Amino acid sequence: MSVVSVYAIFANADEAERIGRAVVEEGLAACINILGPCRSIYRWRGTVESAEEVPAILKTTRDRADALITRIAGLHSYDVPCVAVWPIHKLLQSYAEWVEDSVG
């Protein structure tokens, strides 16, 4: 199966929607699910920080994942955005075909 999920964190819902819409329109992702805000605690430049952020899950193919990661990073407001590929082990076949057709 060639479909993967790409997990990303955004500064806010507007940024998630702006970037999500761009990568779907460009054919890099079939869709984006923008989740509710979350609280992140992280180390940045030697200090422990805390922020409200917005996670999202995008669906694409293994072949398009690198281009999607690069594009998200290029559009993102963070210097070092979280963008990670998660493998999918099982998926409804018709959904997999839709993702592949959407980014193919």
The first five atom37 places (N, CA, C, CB, O) and aatype in JSON, in Angstrom:
{
  "aatype": [12, 15, 19, 19, 15, 19, 18, 0, 9, 13, 0, 2, 0, 3, 6, 0, 6, 1, 9, 7, 1, 0, 19, 19, 6, 6, 7, 10, 0, 0, 4, 9, 2, 9, 10, 7, 14, 4, 1, 15, 9, 18, 1, 17, 1, 7, 16, 19, 6, 15, 0, 6, 6, 19, 14, 0, 9, 10, 11, 16, 16, 1, 3, 1, 0, 3, 0, 10, 9, 16, 1, 9, 0, 7, 10, 8, 15, 18, 3, 19, 14, 4, 19, 0, 19, 17, 14, 9, 8, 11, 10, 10, 5, 15, 18, 0, 6, 17, 19, 6, 3, 15, 19, 7],
  "atom_mask": [
    [1, 1, 1, 1, 1],
    [1, 1, 1, 1, 1],
    [1, 1, 1, 1, 1],
    [1, 1, 1, 1, 1],
    [1, 1, 1, 1, 1],
    [1, 1, 1, 1, 1],
    [1, 1, 1, 1, 1],
    [1, 1, 1, 1, 1],
    [1, 1, 1, 1, 1],
    [1, 1, 1, 1, 1],
    [1, 1, 1, 1, 1],
    [1, 1, 1, 1, 1],
    [1, 1, 1, 1, 1],
    [1, 1, 1, 1, 1],
    [1, 1, 1, 1, 1],
    [1, 1, 1, 1, 1],
    [1, 1, 1, 1, 1],
    [1, 1, 1, 1, 1],
    [1, 1, 1, 1, 1],
    [1, 1, 1, 0, 1],
    [1, 1, 1, 1, 1],
    [1, 1, 1, 1, 1],
    [1, 1, 1, 1, 1],
    [1, 1, 1, 1, 1],
    [1, 1, 1, 1, 1],
    [1, 1, 1, 1, 1],
    [1, 1, 1, 0, 1],
    [1, 1, 1, 1, 1],
    [1, 1, 1, 1, 1],
    [1, 1, 1, 1, 1],
    [1, 1, 1, 1, 1],
    [1, 1, 1, 1, 1],
    [1, 1, 1, 1, 1],
    [1, 1, 1, 1, 1],
    [1, 1, 1, 1, 1],
    [1, 1, 1, 0, 1],
    [1, 1, 1, 1, 1],
    [1, 1, 1, 1, 1],
    [1, 1, 1, 1, 1],
    [1, 1, 1, 1, 1],
    [1, 1, 1, 1, 1],
    [1, 1, 1, 1, 1],
    [1, 1, 1, 1, 1],
    [1, 1, 1, 1, 1],
    [1, 1, 1, 1, 1],
    [1, 1, 1, 0, 1],
    [1, 1, 1, 1, 1],
    [1, 1, 1, 1, 1],
    [1, 1, 1, 1, 1],
    [1, 1, 1, 1, 1],
    [1, 1, 1, 1, 1],
    [1, 1, 1, 1, 1],
    [1, 1, 1, 1, 1],
    [1, 1, 1, 1, 1],
    [1, 1, 1, 1, 1],
    [1, 1, 1, 1, 1],
    [1, 1, 1, 1, 1],
    [1, 1, 1, 1, 1],
    [1, 1, 1, 1, 1],
    [1, 1, 1, 1, 1],
    [1, 1, 1, 1, 1],
    [1, 1, 1, 1, 1],
    [1, 1, 1, 1, 1],
    [1, 1, 1, 1, 1],
    [1, 1, 1, 1, 1],
    [1, 1, 1, 1, 1],
    [1, 1, 1, 1, 1],
    [1, 1, 1, 1, 1],
    [1, 1, 1, 1, 1],
    [1, 1, 1, 1, 1],
    [1, 1, 1, 1, 1],
    [1, 1, 1, 1, 1],
    [1, 1, 1, 1, 1],
    [1, 1, 1, 0, 1],
    [1, 1, 1, 1, 1],
    [1, 1, 1, 1, 1],
    [1, 1, 1, 1, 1],
    [1, 1, 1, 1, 1],
    [1, 1, 1, 1, 1],
    [1, 1, 1, 1, 1],
    [1, 1, 1, 1, 1],
    [1, 1, 1, 1, 1],
    [1, 1, 1, 1, 1],
    [1, 1, 1, 1, 1],
    [1, 1, 1, 1, 1],
    [1, 1, 1, 1, 1],
    [1, 1, 1, 1, 1],
    [1, 1, 1, 1, 1],
    [1, 1, 1, 1, 1],
    [1, 1, 1, 1, 1],
    [1, 1, 1, 1, 1],
    [1, 1, 1, 1, 1],
    [1, 1, 1, 1, 1],
    [1, 1, 1, 1, 1],
    [1, 1, 1, 1, 1],
    [1, 1, 1, 1, 1],
    [1, 1, 1, 1, 1],
    [1, 1, 1, 1, 1],
    [1, 1, 1, 1, 1],
    [1, 1, 1, 1, 1],
    [1, 1, 1, 1, 1],
    [1, 1, 1, 1, 1],
    [1, 1, 1, 1, 1],
    [1, 1, 1, 0, 1]
  ],
  "atom_positions": [
    [[0.84, -1.18, 0.0], [0.0, 0.0, 0.0], [0.88, 1.25, 0.0], [-0.95, 0.0, 1.21], [1.87, 1.33, 0.72]],
    [[0.5, 2.2, -0.81], [1.36, 3.37, -0.96], [0.87, 4.59, -0.19], [1.47, 3.73, -2.4], [1.52, 5.63, -0.22]],
    [[-0.26, 4.5, 0.52], [-0.8, 5.66, 1.23], [-0.12, 5.81, 2.58], [-2.33, 5.52, 1.41], [0.09, 4.83, 3.3]],
    [[0.22, 7.05, 2.92], [0.79, 7.38, 4.22], [0.06, 8.59, 4.8], [2.33, 7.67, 4.11], [-0.57, 9.35, 4.07]],
    [[0.15, 8.75, 6.11], [-0.34, 9.94, 6.78], [0.85, 10.84, 7.08], [-1.12, 9.58, 8.09], [1.93, 10.36, 7.41]],
    [[0.63, 12.13, 6.97], [1.66, 13.09, 7.34], [1.08, 13.92, 8.49], [2.09, 14.01, 6.11], [0.06, 14.6, 8.34]],
    [[1.75, 13.84, 9.64], [1.34, 14.56, 10.83], [2.12, 15.87, 10.87], [1.58, 13.72, 12.13], [3.34, 15.88, 10.7]],
    [[1.42, 16.96, 11.1], [2.08, 18.27, 11.16], [1.43, 19.11, 12.26], [1.99, 19.01, 9.79], [0.26, 18.95, 12.59]],
    [[2.23, 19.99, 12.82], [1.77, 20.94, 13.84], [1.86, 22.34, 13.26], [2.61, 20.81, 15.17], [2.86, 22.71, 12.63]],
    [[0.81, 23.13, 13.48], [0.77, 24.49, 12.96], [0.58, 25.48, 14.11], [-0.36, 24.65, 11.93], [0.12, 25.11, 15.19]],
    [[0.93, 26.74, 13.86], [0.83, 27.77, 14.88], [-0.62, 28.05, 15.26], [1.49, 29.05, 14.39], [-0.91, 28.41, 16.4]],
    [[-1.54, 27.89, 14.3], [-2.95, 28.15, 14.56], [-3.79, 27.53, 13.45], [-3.23, 29.67, 14.67], [-3.25, 27.02, 12.46]],
    [[-5.1, 27.56, 13.61], [-6.0, 26.94, 12.63], [-5.94, 27.64, 11.28], [-7.44, 26.96, 13.16], [-6.06, 26.99, 10.24]],
    [[-5.74, 28.95, 11.27], [-5.65, 29.67, 9.99], [-4.46, 29.2, 9.18], [-5.54, 31.17, 10.23], [-4.57, 29.0, 7.97]],
    [[-3.31, 29.01, 9.85], [-2.13, 28.53, 9.14], [-2.35, 27.11, 8.63], [-0.89, 28.59, 10.06], [-1.98, 26.79, 7.5]],
    [[-2.95, 26.26, 9.45], [-3.23, 24.88, 9.02], [-4.13, 24.87, 7.8], [-3.88, 24.09, 10.17], [-3.89, 24.13, 6.85]],
    [[-5.16, 25.71, 7.82], [-6.08, 25.75, 6.68], [-5.41, 26.32, 5.44], [-7.31, 26.59, 7.03], [-5.59, 25.79, 4.34]],
    [[-4.63, 27.37, 5.6], [-3.94, 27.99, 4.45], [-3.0, 27.01, 3.79], [-3.16, 29.25, 4.88], [-3.02, 26.84, 2.57]],
    [[-2.17, 26.37, 4.59], [-1.19, 25.42, 4.05], [-1.9, 24.17, 3.54], [-0.14, 25.04, 5.11], [-1.56, 23.66, 2.48]],
    [[-2.88, 23.68, 4.29], [-3.62, 22.49, 3.86], [-4.3, 22.7, 2.53], [0.0, 0.0, 0.0], [-4.22, 21.85, 1.64]],
    [[-4.95, 23.83, 2.38], [-5.62, 24.13, 1.11], [-4.61, 24.2, -0.03], [-6.4, 25.46, 1.2], [-4.87, 23.68, -1.12]],
    [[-3.48, 24.82, 0.21], [-2.46, 24.94, -0.84], [-1.95, 23.57, -1.3], [-1.28, 25.79, -0.34], [-1.87, 23.31, -2.5]],
    [[-1.63, 22.69, -0.35], [-1.05, 21.4, -0.76], [-2.1, 20.48, -1.37], [-0.41, 20.7, 0.44], [-1.75, 19.63, -2.2]],
    [[-3.37, 20.62, -0.98], [-4.43, 19.85, -1.63], [-4.63, 20.38, -3.05], [-5.77, 19.92, -0.82], [-4.73, 19.59, -4.0]],
    [[-4.7, 21.69, -3.21], [-4.85, 22.28, -4.55], [-3.69, 21.91, -5.46], [-4.98, 23.79, -4.45], [-3.89, 21.73, -6.67]],
    [[-2.49, 21.81, -4.91], [-1.3, 21.47, -5.69], [-1.16, 19.97, -5.96], [-0.06, 21.96, -4.98], [-0.25, 19.56, -6.67]],
    [[-2.05, 19.17, -5.41], [-2.0, 17.73, -5.63], [-0.95, 16.99, -4.83], [0.0, 0.0, 0.0], [-0.59, 15.86, -5.16]],
    [[-0.44, 17.62, -3.77], [0.55, 16.96, -2.92], [-0.11, 16.13, -1.83], [1.47, 18.0, -2.3], [0.48, 15.18, -1.33]],
    [[-1.34, 16.49, -1.46], [-2.1, 15.75, -0.45], [-3.53, 15.59, -0.97], [-2.09, 16.49, 0.93], [-4.05, 16.45, -1.67]],
    [[-4.15, 14.47, -0.61], [-5.54, 14.25, -0.99], [-6.47, 15.03, -0.08], [-5.89, 12.75, -0.95], [-7.51, 15.53, -0.51]],
    [[-6.09, 15.15, 1.19], [-6.92, 15.89, 2.15], [-6.1, 16.22, 3.39], [-8.18, 15.08, 2.53], [-5.0, 15.71, 3.59]],
    [[-6.67, 17.08, 4.2], [-6.09, 17.42, 5.5], [-7.2, 17.38, 6.53], [-5.39, 18.82, 5.47], [-8.3, 17.89, 6.28]],
    [[-6.94, 16.79, 7.67], [-7.85, 16.83, 8.81], [-7.22, 17.75, 9.84], [-8.12, 15.39, 9.41], [-6.18, 17.43, 10.42]],
    [[-7.84, 18.9, 10.05], [-7.33, 19.87, 11.01], [-8.01, 19.57, 12.35], [-7.61, 21.36, 10.54], [-9.23, 19.64, 12.47]],
    [[-7.21, 19.24, 13.33], [-7.71, 18.84, 14.63], [-7.84, 20.05, 15.55], [-6.79, 17.79, 15.26], [-7.43, 21.16, 15.2]],
    [[-8.42, 19.83, 16.72], [-8.58, 20.91, 17.69], [-7.25, 21.33, 18.27], [0.0, 0.0, 0.0], [-6.27, 20.6, 18.17]],
    [[-7.21, 22.5, 18.88], [-5.96, 22.99, 19.46], [-5.43, 22.03, 20.53], [-6.17, 24.38, 20.07], [-6.19, 21.33, 21.21]],
    [[-4.12, 22.01, 20.66], [-3.48, 21.2, 21.7], [-2.45, 22.07, 22.41], [-2.8, 19.92, 21.09], [-2.05, 23.12, 21.91]],
    [[-2.05, 21.64, 23.57], [-1.02, 22.34, 24.34], [0.29, 21.61, 24.11], [-1.37, 22.4, 25.87], [0.38, 20.41, 24.36]],
    [[1.3, 22.3, 23.65], [2.62, 21.73, 23.42], [3.61, 22.29, 24.43], [3.1, 22.0, 21.98], [3.62, 23.49, 24.69]],
    [[4.43, 21.42, 24.98], [5.53, 21.82, 25.86], [6.79, 21.29, 25.21], [5.35, 21.26, 27.35], [6.88, 20.09, 24.92]],
    [[7.76, 22.15, 24.97], [8.93, 21.77, 24.19], [10.14, 22.6, 24.6], [8.65, 21.94, 22.68], [10.01, 23.66, 25.21]],
    [[11.3, 22.11, 24.24], [12.55, 22.83, 24.49], [12.92, 23.57, 23.21], [13.7, 21.87, 24.94], [12.98, 22.97, 22.14]],
    [[13.17, 24.87, 23.32], [13.56, 25.68, 22.17], [14.66, 26.64, 22.6], [12.34, 26.45, 21.59], [14.46, 27.49, 23.46]],
    [[15.81, 26.48, 21.97], [16.96, 27.34, 22.25], [17.3, 27.39, 23.73], [16.7, 28.75, 21.74], [17.57, 28.45, 24.29]],
    [[17.28, 26.2, 24.35], [17.72, 26.06, 25.74], [16.68, 26.38, 26.8], [0.0, 0.0, 0.0], [16.98, 26.31, 27.99]],
    [[15.47, 26.73, 26.39], [14.43, 27.09, 27.34], [13.21, 26.21, 27.1], [14.05, 28.58, 27.21], [12.88, 25.89, 25.96]],
    [[12.55, 25.81, 28.18], [11.31, 25.06, 28.04], [10.18, 26.06, 27.78], [11.03, 24.19, 29.32], [9.96, 26.98, 28.56]],
    [[9.49, 25.85, 26.68], [8.41, 26.74, 26.23], [7.08, 25.99, 26.27], [8.69, 27.28, 24.81], [7.05, 24.76, 26.4]],
    [[5.99, 26.72, 26.16], [4.66, 26.16, 26.1], [3.85, 27.0, 25.13], [3.99, 26.1, 27.51], [3.96, 28.22, 25.12]],
    [[3.04, 26.33, 24.31], [2.23, 27.07, 23.34], [0.99, 26.27, 22.97], [3.05, 27.4, 22.08], [0.99, 25.04, 23.05]],
    [[-0.05, 26.97, 22.57], [-1.21, 26.32, 21.98], [-0.94, 26.21, 20.48], [-2.54, 27.1, 22.27], [-0.61, 27.2, 19.83]],
    [[-1.08, 25.01, 19.94], [-0.82, 24.76, 18.53], [-1.97, 23.94, 17.95], [0.54, 24.04, 18.32], [-2.85, 23.49, 18.69]],
    [[-1.95, 23.75, 16.65], [-3.0, 22.99, 15.97], [-2.37, 21.84, 15.19], [-3.83, 23.92, 15.03], [-1.62, 22.08, 14.24]],
    [[-2.68, 20.6, 15.58], [-2.19, 19.46, 14.82], [-3.09, 19.16, 13.63], [-2.09, 18.22, 15.73], [-4.27, 19.51, 13.62]],
    [[-2.52, 18.52, 12.63], [-3.29, 18.11, 11.46], [-2.7, 16.83, 10.9], [-3.3, 19.23, 10.38], [-1.52, 16.53, 11.08]],
    [[-3.55, 16.09, 10.21], [-3.12, 14.86, 9.55], [-3.5, 14.98, 8.08], [-3.78, 13.59, 10.21], [-4.65, 15.22, 7.73]],
    [[-2.5, 14.81, 7.24], [-2.71, 14.87, 5.79], [-2.53, 13.47, 5.22], [-1.74, 15.9, 5.11], [-1.75, 12.68, 5.76]],
    [[-3.23, 13.15, 4.14], [-3.06, 11.88, 3.48], [-2.45, 12.09, 2.11], [-4.4, 11.14, 3.36], [-2.86, 12.97, 1.35]],
    [[-1.44, 11.27, 1.81], [-0.76, 11.33, 0.53], [-0.19, 9.95, 0.23], [0.37, 12.41, 0.54], [-0.53, 8.97, 0.9]],
    [[0.66, 9.87, -0.77], [1.32, 8.6, -1.08], [2.79, 8.69, -0.69], [1.18, 8.26, -2.58], [3.35, 9.77, -0.53]],
    [[3.4, 7.52, -0.55], [4.82, 7.47, -0.22], [5.64, 8.27, -1.25], [5.32, 6.01, -0.16], [6.6, 8.95, -0.89]],
    [[5.26, 8.17, -2.51], [6.0, 8.86, -3.58], [5.9, 10.39, -3.48], [5.48, 8.42, -4.93], [6.81, 11.09, -3.91]],
    [[4.82, 10.9, -2.91], [4.62, 12.35, -2.82], [5.0, 12.92, -1.45], [3.18, 12.68, -3.11], [4.99, 14.14, -1.26]],
    [[5.34, 12.04, -0.5], [5.58, 12.48, 0.88], [6.74, 13.48, 0.99], [5.86, 11.28, 1.76], [6.61, 14.48, 1.69]],
    [[7.85, 13.22, 0.33], [8.99, 14.14, 0.42], [8.63, 15.52, -0.12], [10.2, 13.58, -0.33], [8.98, 16.54, 0.49]],
    [[7.94, 15.57, -1.24], [7.54, 16.85, -1.82], [6.55, 17.57, -0.89], [6.91, 16.65, -3.21], [6.61, 18.79, -0.75]],
    [[5.65, 16.81, -0.27], [4.7, 17.4, 0.66], [5.42, 17.99, 1.87], [3.66, 16.36, 1.11], [5.12, 19.11, 2.28]],
    [[6.34, 17.25, 2.44], [7.11, 17.74, 3.59], [7.84, 19.03, 3.24], [8.11, 16.67, 4.07], [7.81, 20.0, 4.0]],
    [[8.49, 19.04, 2.1], [9.24, 20.22, 1.67], [8.32, 21.42, 1.48], [9.99, 19.93, 0.36], [8.66, 22.54, 1.87]],
    [[7.16, 21.18, 0.9], [6.22, 22.29, 0.65], [5.65, 22.83, 1.95], [5.08, 21.82, -0.27], [5.56, 24.05, 2.13]],
    [[5.26, 21.93, 2.87], [4.76, 22.4, 4.17], [5.82, 23.24, 4.87], [4.35, 21.19, 5.06], [5.52, 24.32, 5.38]],
    [[7.05, 22.75, 4.9], [8.14, 23.48, 5.56], [8.34, 24.85, 4.91], [9.44, 22.67, 5.5], [8.61, 25.83, 5.61]],
    [[8.22, 24.93, 3.6], [8.41, 26.2, 2.9], [7.32, 27.22, 3.17], [0.0, 0.0, 0.0], [7.57, 28.42, 3.13]],
    [[6.11, 26.75, 3.46], [4.98, 27.64, 3.71], [4.78, 27.95, 5.19], [3.73, 27.05, 3.15], [4.03, 28.86, 5.54]],
    [[5.44, 27.2, 6.05], [5.21, 27.24, 7.49], [5.85, 28.46, 8.15], [5.76, 25.98, 8.14], [6.87, 28.97, 7.69]],
    [[5.23, 28.93, 9.24], [5.77, 30.09, 9.96], [6.91, 29.72, 10.91], [4.66, 30.76, 10.74], [7.66, 30.6, 11.33]],
    [[7.05, 28.45, 11.25], [8.1, 28.03, 12.2], [9.43, 27.83, 11.47], [7.69, 26.73, 12.92], [9.46, 27.45, 10.3]],
    [[10.52, 28.09, 12.18], [11.86, 27.78, 11.65], [12.06, 26.28, 11.51], [12.95, 28.37, 12.56], [12.67, 25.82, 10.55]],
    [[11.53, 25.52, 12.46], [11.69, 24.06, 12.48], [10.31, 23.43, 12.74], [12.74, 23.62, 13.58], [10.0, 23.07, 13.87]],
    [[9.49, 23.3, 11.7], [8.16, 22.74, 11.92], [8.19, 21.22, 12.12], [7.26, 23.08, 10.75], [9.05, 20.53, 11.58]],
    [[7.23, 20.73, 12.89], [7.05, 19.29, 13.04], [6.26, 18.79, 11.84], [6.33, 18.94, 14.39], [5.11, 19.16, 11.65]],
    [[6.89, 17.95, 11.03], [6.22, 17.3, 9.91], [6.77, 15.88, 9.86], [6.46, 18.09, 8.53], [7.96, 15.68, 9.58]],
    [[5.92, 14.9, 10.13], [6.38, 13.51, 10.23], [5.47, 12.6, 9.41], [6.42, 13.05, 11.7], [4.25, 12.78, 9.39]],
    [[6.07, 11.61, 8.75], [5.3, 10.64, 7.98], [5.01, 9.43, 8.86], [6.07, 10.22, 6.7], [5.9, 8.87, 9.49]],
    [[3.73, 9.05, 8.88], [3.29, 7.86, 9.6], [2.83, 6.82, 8.59], [2.16, 8.2, 10.61], [2.0, 7.13, 7.74]],
    [[3.35, 5.61, 8.67], [2.89, 4.56, 7.75], [1.46, 4.14, 8.09], [3.84, 3.33, 7.79], [1.01, 4.25, 9.23]],
    [[0.77, 3.67, 7.09], [-0.57, 3.11, 7.28], [-0.47, 1.63, 6.9], [-1.67, 3.87, 6.4], [-0.05, 1.3, 5.79]],
    [[-0.87, 0.76, 7.81], [-0.74, -0.68, 7.57], [-1.97, -1.28, 6.94], [-0.44, -1.39, 8.85], [-1.86, -2.25, 6.18]],
    [[-3.13, -0.74, 7.22], [-4.38, -1.23, 6.63], [-5.26, -0.04, 6.33], [-5.1, -2.25, 7.58], [-5.29, 0.95, 7.06]],
    [[-5.99, -0.17, 5.22], [-6.83, 0.95, 4.79], [-7.91, 0.4, 3.87], [-5.98, 2.05, 4.07], [-7.66, -0.53, 3.1]],
    [[-9.08, 0.96, 3.94], [-10.15, 0.59, 3.02], [-9.65, 0.8, 1.59], [-11.43, 1.43, 3.3], [-9.19, 1.89, 1.26]],
    [[-9.74, -0.2, 0.76], [-9.17, -0.15, -0.59], [-9.7, 1.02, -1.41], [-9.46, -1.45, -1.33], [-8.94, 1.69, -2.11]],
    [[-11.01, 1.28, -1.32], [-11.57, 2.38, -2.1], [-11.02, 3.74, -1.63], [-13.1, 2.38, -2.0], [-10.85, 4.65, -2.44]],
    [[-10.73, 3.87, -0.33], [-10.13, 5.1, 0.18], [-8.7, 5.24, -0.33], [-10.16, 5.13, 1.73], [-8.29, 6.32, -0.75]],
    [[-7.95, 4.14, -0.3], [-6.57, 4.16, -0.8], [-6.55, 4.57, -2.27], [-5.91, 2.77, -0.62], [-5.7, 5.36, -2.68]],
    [[-7.47, 4.04, -3.04], [-7.53, 4.4, -4.48], [-7.86, 5.87, -4.65], [-8.57, 3.54, -5.22], [-7.31, 6.53, -5.54]],
    [[-8.77, 6.4, -3.81], [-9.1, 7.82, -3.89], [-7.88, 8.68, -3.59], [-10.25, 8.16, -2.93], [-7.62, 9.65, -4.3]],
    [[-7.12, 8.35, -2.53], [-5.92, 9.11, -2.2], [-4.94, 9.06, -3.37], [-5.25, 8.57, -0.91], [-4.43, 10.1, -3.79]],
    [[-4.69, 7.87, -3.89], [-3.74, 7.72, -4.99], [-4.19, 8.52, -6.22], [-3.57, 6.24, -5.35], [-3.37, 9.16, -6.88]],
    [[-5.48, 8.47, -6.54], [-6.0, 9.23, -7.69], [-5.9, 10.74, -7.44], [-7.46, 8.85, -7.98], [-5.65, 11.5, -8.37]],
    [[-6.09, 11.16, -6.2], [-6.07, 12.59, -5.88], [-4.69, 13.22, -5.98], [-6.61, 12.8, -4.49], [-4.56, 14.39, -6.33]],
    [[-3.66, 12.44, -5.69], [-2.3, 12.99, -5.75], [-1.49, 12.47, -6.93], [-1.57, 12.67, -4.47], [-0.34, 12.87, -7.13]],
    [[-2.08, 11.6, -7.7], [-1.38, 10.95, -8.82], [-1.09, 11.89, -9.94], [0.0, 0.0, 0.0], [-0.51, 11.49, -10.94]]
  ]
}
